Structure formats: C-alpha cells, structure tokens
Amino acid sequence: MKITSKLYRTGAFLAILLSSASFTSCEKSLEEEAKTFINPDDFFTNETQCIQAVNGVYQTLYSIYSSPDYWRMVDLGTDVAYSNDVNSAVQNYEFGSGSNGTGSLWLNAYSGIKNANLVISRVAVAEIDNTIKQRILSEAKFLRALYYFNLSNTFGGVPLWTQEIDINAVSSLSRSSLADVRAQIIQDLTEAEMGLPLSYPSSDIGRVTKGAAQALLAKVYLFGKDWKNAKATALKVVNSGSYSLMTNYDQLFDVNTGFKNNKESIFEIQYLREPTSNTNTRTHSQISYYIPQRDAGKRTYAGVDFGNLVVDGWNVFLPTAKLVSMFEPGDKRKDIVLGFGFRDQKFTRFPKPGYPWFGSKFWDLNANGQSSGKNLYLLRYADVLLMLSEAENELGNTAESIRWMNMIRVRAGLPELAASTTRAEITSKIFNERAIEFVGEFQRRFDLNRWGKLVEAAKSVAVDNPVGAAKVKPFHQYYPIAQEEIIKNPNLEQNEGY
C-alpha cells in the first residue's frame, strides 16, 4: 500500500510548509517556517509537489481519529459504552469550557482546514495536468468537508473559512450558522464527487474515492433530514457496483483475513505496523483502551492467554448493559463486538458479574505495547445500506426500507423483517442496528444527537453511568468551545448552557 508510505513520508512536508501550533497562530508559523524551509510561492510547480501537498492534508486524520479524547467524545456518555474512570468529565456530563478534551479537535480540524484551503488555492492555478489537478482539488475538498463535519457535529455552527486568507481575518471570524456550515460541506462534497475516481491502483489505495464523497454526502443529507437527497446520493454508491458486504461481520476486523481496504470499506484511515520487525510506521493505541485488562505481572488478559500478544490493557471502554440487551438471539455480531472469551478460552474475570468486555472487533493480535497497525473505518457499505433504510422509512417507503435493512440482518444471521413491519418498528430497529453495527466507529453520539435522543440514551444506562444519567441536559448536544479559543477570538459566542 504505497499510499500509506507516501503519506508517512510526505506528511512532514505540510508539517514544515503548513505548520500550525494553534488555530490563531498558524499563519504566523507558516511565515516563519516558509522562510526557513519552503516558501509556498516556490512550491506547487509540478504534479509531484501538488500530490505531496494534498498528502499532507490527510495527516489531520491521524491527529483526530487516533486520539483517545476523540474516542471518549463520541462513545462515552451514550448508551453503548461507559468507563471505570470515575473522573471522566465527558461521561459524567461535568465538562465545561475549560479542559474537556474537545480543544484538540478544534485545533486539529482547523489545522486540516487551513492546509486544505492552501492546497485548493494553490493547486487551482498550478500548471499541471487537468485530470490530476481536479483529483487533488477533490481530495482536499473531501477532507475539508470531513473536518467541518466533525466540527459542526461537535460544536454546532462554527467559523466558516474556505479561503487562503490572512490570520488576522481568521482569528476574528464569528460563528456561521449550522445551516451555512452544512451547505459548504455539501458544496465541497458535491464538487469532490465530480473529480474523484471510483478506485485507485494498489499504489494509491487509501486515497479518497468517488464513493467516499457520495457516502459522506448522503450522511450529511441524512443529518439535515433531507431524506430525498440522502436516498438519491446513497443509491449512487450502491449502483456504482464498487462495494458489497463482507460475507461475515468478523472478516471486517480479523487481522488474519486481509481485512484492510476490503470490498465493504469505503474510506478508512491507513495504519501500518510490521510485527515481524516490530516496526511502528503509523500506529494508534485503540486496542489498549478496549482489550480486557492485563493480569498483573502476567501475559494474560482477564485470565486468558492471548499467545504472543503483549499490550497494555487498560479496559477504559466497556460495553453497557443496554448495548448487550440490544442483541437479538442468534446475532453473529455479538461474539465479535462483545468479549466473553478468546478462541476456546473463557474469561475468568469480567468488569462486573455477568458483564462482558468489548470483543475482538477492537483487538489486534499483531499489536505491541500501545501500538496497533489496524486500520480504522470511517465509512462502510453497511452504513450506506442503513442510511438507505432510514431515508426510505422516513419517506414512507417501508418495503424498500425493510429490503435494505434485511441485507444487514441476513449477514448477522438474523431473520428478515416481515413485510408487515411498521414504520415505527423500523425506526426502533435502526436505532439498535446502528448501535450494534458501528460501536467504536465514531458514530453513536452523532447519531443520537441528530435523532434528538442523547438525553434519553444517557439516562437509559444509569446502571452503568449513574452520574451522567443524572446530570445530562439537552444543551449537552454540543460541547463547549474551549475558553482559550474565545479569549483568542472574542467574536466566538459560547454554546448555550456553558
């Protein structure tokens, strides 16, 4: 996968060319670093340089999605996961505008947006082949849209910045409305769709494709309750013939079955670790947060031998009783999402009596210490099918909604929904299916918010998270903007409730 190594090698380029210590100081850093290393005015002169530049825009993916703070933000305080960490402000809904773990998302996302803006501005006028130019511009626009998607889902309306402009103007921008931010995301993804290929040769696997732009665009329409466009856009992904469900759910996450960049994957973040040489090229620590706790002084986890695996097991994230109850009898995903044992060994210790750990979906048997080279999914074909099911259900087309959902259920080993299933029953099934199918894939909190069900969901897990269940309020739909950002930019208005 040469794209992976290309991104690793050239990621340092934008770190030099587009250095960004913080949102408000990034332009100053750009000027200083450019004088020392590379001036943007002297770059973007050929295809290689332009591709190197957009490779750098991908680097923000690692800053965001490899962060435990981000994992906490999207799953803790919901109905799918809780933590034994009693000091978890996110889980307990005790966060304010001080240290709440969201500041890094703000800084990283805007750093990625700044870099994308520069690439879009410079590549647009670069004298290179037009097909390559449009692809690069489309990659940058998709990434900019994804970063704004994260910001808007976390904070609501945010400053909207799409030009290569002076930092003095950026640091005084007020917040745009959520509608305006989403309109820009839709514009970026619509334009990106036009310039992206359906696929790449093996040397470029990992880059954004046309299907990725369409899938994210369908999701944005879904968030805006534009069911008609959500359906039409998701159908483009289906009709492209580029994707299909893996036969078994466990194949998506089994490091021994060639699971990376499979036929169901639409967009995933590329990581690389060579277990033979113990080389950590680009890794994350998710396994340490989800695997059962390592037994003190032993190479076992919850009393079970994992063979040669040696990782720090912190069991920070644990499945809620509510998530466990969502599984229907016979659901093949249960023993993948939840951990009752390893191979033919049953765990001898659990978080609570009768409670499982998280399962092999999150494990990486080639990891070492805190380093995993397992890719992280952002968009899967299963997501597109469930988006179609939801859109059709909201449009009143229950038969079509059932058809799309049944594809997911059949793979899970569940009986198909009957033709007599009502619209309300489908809505309830979608609520559960998305929880089970995508737990740990950066979706749950965003889904609950768009459904207006965050408070209800948090209260439903009082047995696991009593503090959060008691303290959650409707205004917690959005996180507060870090106070330090408001100090830097007085034109930023804080979210309600903080």
C-alpha positions in Angstrom: 0.0 0.0 0.0 2.2 2.8 -1.3 -0.2 5.5 -0.5 0.3 4.7 3.2 4.1 5.0 2.9 3.7 8.1 0.7 1.6 9.7 3.3 4.1 8.8 6.0 7.0 10.2 4.1 5.3 13.4 2.8 3.3 14.2 5.9 6.3 16.0 7.3 6.1 18.3 4.2 3.0 20.1 5.3 4.2 20.0 8.9 7.0 22.2 7.6 5.1 24.1 4.9 1.9 24.4 6.8 3.0 24.4 10.4 0.1 25.1 12.8 0.7 25.2 16.5 -2.8 26.5 17.1 -5.7 27.9 15.1 -4.8 31.5 15.8 -1.1 31.2 15.4 -1.0 29.1 12.2 -0.4 31.9 9.7 2.5 33.3 11.8 4.0 29.8 11.9 3.6 29.5 8.2 5.6 32.6 7.5 8.4 31.6 9.9 8.7 28.1 8.6 8.5 29.1 5.0 11.5 31.4 5.4 13.4 28.6 6.9 12.3 25.7 4.7 9.9 26.1 1.7 8.0 29.2 0.6 4.6 28.2 -0.8 5.1 30.6 -3.7 8.0 28.5 -4.8 6.1 25.2 -4.5 3.1 23.7 -6.4 5.1 23.9 -9.6 4.5 20.2 -10.7 2.3 17.2 -10.2 4.6 15.6 -7.6 4.7 18.7 -5.4 0.9 19.1 -5.6 0.3 15.5 -4.7 2.8 15.8 -1.8 0.8 18.8 -0.6 -2.5 17.1 -0.6 -0.9 14.1 1.1 -0.1 16.4 4.0 -3.8 17.3 4.3 -4.5 13.7 5.1 -2.3 13.9 8.2 -5.0 15.6 10.2 -7.0 12.3 10.0 -4.4 10.8 12.3 -4.4 13.8 14.7 -8.2 13.4 15.1 -9.1 9.8 14.9 -6.0 8.4 16.7 -6.9 10.5 19.8 -8.4 8.8 22.9 -10.0 12.2 23.6 -12.0 11.8 20.4 -13.0 8.2 21.2 -14.3 9.4 24.6 -16.3 12.2 22.9 -18.2 10.0 20.5 -19.0 7.0 22.6 -18.8 7.8 26.4 -21.9 9.3 27.8 -24.0 7.5 25.3 -25.8 4.1 25.5 -23.1 1.9 24.1 -20.0 2.4 26.3 -19.0 3.5 29.7 -15.8 3.8 31.6 -14.5 2.7 35.0 -12.7 6.1 35.1 -14.8 7.9 37.7 -13.1 11.2 36.7 -14.4 11.1 33.2 -15.9 14.6 32.7 -17.3 13.6 29.3 -19.1 10.5 30.6 -20.4 12.3 33.7 -21.6 15.4 31.8 -19.4 17.5 34.1 -17.4 19.2 31.3 -17.2 23.0 30.9 -15.3 25.4 28.7 -12.0 24.6 30.5 -10.3 21.3 30.0 -12.9 19.0 28.4 -10.9 17.1 25.8 -12.5 18.8 22.8 -9.9 21.6 22.4 -7.6 19.3 20.4 -10.4 18.5 17.9 -11.0 22.3 17.3 -7.3 22.9 16.8 -6.6 19.8 14.7 -9.7 20.2 12.5 -8.9 23.8 11.8 -5.3 23.0 11.1 -6.5 20.5 8.5 -8.9 23.1 7.0 -6.2 25.7 6.8 -4.0 23.2 5.0 -6.8 22.2 2.6 -7.5 25.8 1.9 -3.9 26.5 0.9 -3.8 23.4 -1.3 -7.1 24.2 -3.0 -5.9 27.8 -3.6 -2.5 26.9 -5.0 -3.3 23.8 -7.0 -6.3 25.6 -8.7 -3.7 27.8 -10.5 -0.9 25.2 -10.8 0.2 24.4 -14.3 -0.4 20.6 -14.2 -2.5 18.0 -16.0 -6.1 18.9 -15.5 -7.3 15.4 -14.5 -4.6 15.2 -11.8 -5.5 18.8 -10.7 -9.2 18.0 -10.4 -8.4 14.9 -8.4 -6.2 16.7 -6.0 -8.7 19.5 -5.5 -11.4 17.0 -4.9 -9.3 15.1 -2.3 -8.7 18.4 -0.5 -12.4 19.4 -0.6 -13.5 16.0 0.7 -11.0 16.3 3.6 -12.1 19.9 4.4 -15.7 18.7 4.4 -14.9 15.9 6.7 -13.2 18.2 9.2 -16.1 20.6 9.1 -18.4 17.6 9.5 -16.6 16.8 12.8 -16.6 20.4 14.0 -20.3 21.0 13.3 -21.4 17.8 14.9 -19.4 18.6 18.0 -19.9 22.3 18.4 -22.8 23.2 16.1 -22.3 26.3 13.9 -18.6 27.2 13.7 -16.4 29.8 11.9 -16.6 29.0 8.2 -13.3 29.6 6.5 -12.6 28.4 2.9 -10.0 30.8 1.6 -6.3 31.2 2.0 -6.6 34.5 3.9 -4.6 36.4 6.5 -4.6 35.1 10.0 -5.8 38.4 11.4 -9.1 37.9 9.5 -9.3 34.2 10.5 -8.9 35.0 14.2 -11.8 37.5 14.2 -14.3 35.3 12.4 -17.7 34.8 14.2 -19.6 31.6 14.1 -21.6 30.8 11.0 -24.9 29.0 11.3 -25.1 25.3 11.3 -27.1 25.5 8.1 -24.4 27.5 6.4 -21.6 25.1 7.5 -23.6 22.2 6.2 -24.3 24.0 2.9 -20.5 24.4 2.5 -19.9 20.7 3.3 -22.5 19.8 0.7 -20.9 22.0 -1.9 -17.4 20.6 -1.2 -18.6 17.0 -1.4 -20.7 17.6 -4.5 -17.6 19.1 -6.2 -15.3 16.4 -4.9 -17.6 13.7 -6.2 -17.1 15.0 -9.7 -13.3 14.9 -9.7 -12.6 11.7 -7.8 -12.1 8.2 -9.4 -14.1 5.2 -8.4 -10.9 3.4 -7.4 -7.1 3.6 -7.5 -4.3 1.3 -8.4 -2.8 -0.6 -5.5 0.0 2.1 -5.2 -2.6 4.7 -4.2 -5.0 2.7 -2.0 -6.2 4.8 0.9 -7.0 7.9 -1.1 -10.5 9.4 -1.1 -12.7 7.9 -3.9 -15.9 9.0 -5.5 -17.8 6.5 -3.3 -16.4 8.1 -0.2 -17.6 11.6 -1.3 -21.0 10.2 -2.1 -21.3 8.2 1.2 -20.3 11.2 3.3 -22.6 13.5 1.3 -25.5 11.0 1.9 -24.8 11.1 5.6 -24.8 14.9 5.6 -28.2 15.0 3.9 -29.4 12.4 6.5 -28.2 14.7 9.3 -30.1 17.6 7.7 -33.3 15.4 7.4 -33.1 15.8 3.6 -34.4 12.2 3.1 -34.9 12.5 -0.7 -31.3 13.6 -1.4 -29.9 11.2 1.2 -31.6 8.4 -0.7 -30.6 9.5 -4.1 -26.9 10.0 -3.1 -26.7 6.7 -1.2 -28.1 4.9 -4.3 -25.2 6.2 -6.3 -22.9 4.3 -4.1 -25.0 1.1 -4.5 -25.4 1.5 -8.2 -21.6 2.0 -8.7 -21.1 -1.7 -8.1 -17.9 -0.9 -6.3 -18.9 -2.2 -2.9 -20.6 -5.1 -1.2 -20.9 -6.5 2.3 -18.2 -8.8 3.5 -19.7 -12.3 3.9 -19.2 -12.4 7.7 -19.0 -9.5 10.1 -15.9 -10.8 11.8 -13.9 -10.6 8.5 -14.1 -6.8 8.8 -11.9 -6.8 11.8 -9.8 -10.0 11.7 -6.2 -9.1 11.0 -5.5 -12.6 9.6 -8.1 -12.4 6.8 -6.7 -9.5 4.8 -9.3 -7.2 6.2 -7.7 -3.9 5.2 -9.3 -1.9 2.4 -11.8 -4.7 1.7 -14.9 -4.7 -0.6 -17.1 -3.2 2.1 -14.7 -0.5 3.0 -15.4 2.9 1.5 -12.9 5.0 3.4 -10.6 4.0 6.2 -7.6 5.6 7.9 -4.4 3.8 6.9 -2.1 2.5 9.7 1.0 0.3 9.4 2.9 -1.8 11.8 5.3 -4.6 10.9 5.1 -7.2 13.6 8.0 -9.3 12.2 10.4 -6.4 12.6 8.5 -4.7 15.4 8.4 -1.5 13.3 5.8 1.1 14.1 5.4 3.2 11.0 2.0 4.7 11.8 0.0 3.3 14.8 -2.7 4.0 17.3 -3.5 2.7 20.8 -7.1 1.7 20.5 -6.5 -1.9 21.5 -5.2 -0.7 24.9 -8.5 1.0 25.6 -10.8 -1.8 24.6 -9.0 -5.1 25.4 -9.6 -6.7 28.8 -7.2 -5.6 31.5 -3.9 -7.4 31.5 -3.3 -9.5 34.6 -0.7 -8.0 36.9 2.7 -9.5 36.2 1.4 -11.9 33.6 0.9 -12.2 29.9 -2.8 -13.0 30.2 -5.9 -10.9 29.9 -8.8 -11.5 32.3 -7.3 -14.9 33.0 -6.9 -15.9 29.3 -3.7 -16.4 27.4 -3.6 -14.4 24.2 -0.5 -16.1 22.9 2.3 -13.8 21.9 0.3 -10.6 22.3 1.8 -8.2 24.7 -0.1 -4.9 25.1 -1.1 -2.6 27.9 -4.7 -3.5 28.6 -6.4 -0.6 30.3 -10.1 -1.6 29.7 -11.0 2.1 29.6 -14.1 1.4 27.4 -16.6 -1.1 28.5 -20.0 -2.2 26.9 -23.1 -1.0 28.6 -25.8 -3.4 29.8 -28.1 -1.5 27.3 -25.8 -2.4 24.4 -25.7 -6.1 25.5 -29.5 -6.1 25.6 -29.8 -4.8 22.0 -28.6 -8.0 20.5 -31.3 -10.4 19.3 -30.9 -14.1 19.8 -28.6 -15.6 17.2 -26.9 -12.4 16.2 -23.5 -13.4 14.9 -22.0 -10.0 15.7 -22.5 -10.4 19.5 -19.3 -12.5 20.0 -17.3 -10.1 17.8 -18.5 -6.8 19.4 -18.6 -8.3 23.0 -15.8 -10.3 24.7 -16.7 -13.4 26.6 -13.5 -15.2 25.9 -10.7 -15.7 23.4 -10.8 -18.6 21.0 -11.7 -21.7 23.1 -10.9 -20.0 26.4 -13.5 -18.2 28.6 -12.5 -15.2 30.6 -12.4 -15.7 34.3 -12.7 -12.1 35.2 -15.2 -9.5 34.0 -15.9 -5.8 34.6 -18.9 -6.8 36.7 -20.6 -10.1 37.3 -22.3 -11.2 34.1 -20.8 -8.3 32.1 -18.7 -8.9 29.0 -15.7 -6.9 27.8 -15.5 -5.4 24.4 -14.6 -8.1 21.9 -12.3 -9.0 19.0 -13.7 -6.2 16.8 -11.3 -4.0 18.7 -8.3 -6.3 19.2 -5.2 -6.5 17.1 -3.1 -9.6 17.7 -0.2 -8.1 15.9 -0.1 -5.1 18.3 2.7 -4.5 20.8 2.6 -2.3 23.8 0.3 0.6 22.8 0.9 0.2 19.1 -1.6 -1.1 16.7 -1.5 -1.0 12.9 -5.1 -1.9 12.4 -6.9 0.5 10.1 -9.9 2.5 11.4 -13.1 2.6 9.4 -14.8 5.9 8.7 -17.3 4.8 6.0 -18.5 1.3 5.3 -21.0 -0.1 2.8 -23.2 -1.3 5.7 -23.5 2.4 6.7 -24.8 3.2 3.2 -27.4 0.4 3.4 -28.7 1.6 6.8 -28.8 5.2 5.6 -31.0 4.0 2.7 -33.2 2.1 5.1 -33.6 5.2 7.3 -34.2 7.5 4.4 -36.8 5.2 2.8 -38.5 4.7 6.1 -38.8 8.5 6.6 -40.2 8.8 3.1 -42.8 6.3 3.9 -41.4 3.5 1.7 -41.4 0.8 4.3 -41.0 -2.1 1.8 -37.8 -0.6 0.5 -36.6 0.3 4.0 -37.1 -3.3 5.0 -35.2 -4.5 1.9 -32.1 -2.5 2.7 -32.1 -3.4 6.4 -32.6 -7.1 5.7 -29.2 -7.2 3.9 -27.6 -6.2 7.3 -29.7 -8.6 9.2 -29.1 -11.6 6.9 -25.4 -11.1 7.3 -25.8 -11.0 11.1 -27.6 -14.3 11.0 -31.0 -12.7 12.0 -34.4 -13.4 10.4 -35.5 -11.0 7.8 -38.1 -8.4 8.9 -41.6 -9.2 7.8 -43.3 -7.1 5.1 -45.9 -6.2 7.9 -43.2 -4.4 9.9 -44.4 -0.9 10.7 -42.6 2.4 10.2 -42.3 2.8 14.0 -40.8 -0.7 14.4 -38.3 0.0 11.6 -37.2 3.2 13.4 -36.6 1.3 16.6 -34.6 -1.4 14.6 -32.5 1.3 13.0 -31.7 2.7 16.5 -30.4 -0.6 17.6 -28.8 -1.7 14.4 -26.6 1.4 14.2 -25.5 0.9 17.8 -24.5 -2.7 17.2 -23.0 -2.4 13.8 -20.9 0.7 14.3 -20.0 0.8 18.0 -16.5 2.2 18.3 -16.6 3.6 14.7 -17.1 7.2 15.7 -20.8 7.4 15.1 -23.0 6.9 18.2 -23.1 10.3 19.8 -23.6 12.0 16.4 -26.5 9.6 15.6 -28.1 10.2 19.0 -27.9 14.0 18.5 -29.4 14.0 15.1 -32.3 11.9 16.4 -32.7 14.1 19.5 -32.1 11.1 21.7 -28.9 11.9 23.6 -30.6 12.6 26.9 -32.8 9.6 26.6 -29.9 7.4 25.8 -27.7 8.7 28.6 -30.5 8.2 31.1 -31.1 4.6 29.9 -27.7 3.5 31.1 -28.0 4.7 34.7 -26.9 1.3 36.0 -23.5 1.8 34.4 -23.2 5.6 34.4 -25.4 7.0 37.3 -23.6 10.3 37.4 -24.0 11.0 33.7 -27.6 9.8 33.7 -28.4 12.3 36.5 -26.6 15.3 35.0 -27.2 15.1 31.3 -29.2 18.0 29.9 -30.5 18.9 26.4 -27.8 21.5 25.9 -25.1 18.8 26.1 -26.0 18.0 22.5 -23.0 20.3 21.7 -19.7 20.5 23.6 -18.5 23.9 24.7 -15.9 25.8 22.8 -12.7 25.9 24.8 -12.4 29.1 26.8 -8.9 29.7 25.4 -10.3 29.9 21.9 -12.9 32.5 23.0 -10.1 34.5 24.6 -8.1 34.5 21.4 -11.2 35.4 19.4 -13.8 37.4 21.3 -16.2 37.2 18.3 -16.8 33.5 19.2 -20.0 33.0 21.0 -20.1 30.2 23.6 -22.7 27.4 23.2 -25.8 27.6 25.4 -25.5 26.1 28.9 -21.8 26.8 29.3 
